[in-house]
């Protein structure tokens, strides 16, 4: 327990000692363009997977019930548009960060 308290005290002291200087003007890796590109890549990957799953489910539903093909197709297109909107929102945010 004594070692822990000494370590915690030294860490606190070191934190206060190094906190006195002005912050460096360097950018972090997770600021700006890198984060925008990473979020766009994640959103596009998720969008592609979700759209693929939706199309597969719609095709399977149309194959099982051909009379409902029109309703299934309409619902699928609306769903695909909403899924694609996610990537568009992230793209707009990426442009706003740059």
Order of alpha helices (4+ residues) and beta strands (2+ residues): alpha-alpha-alpha
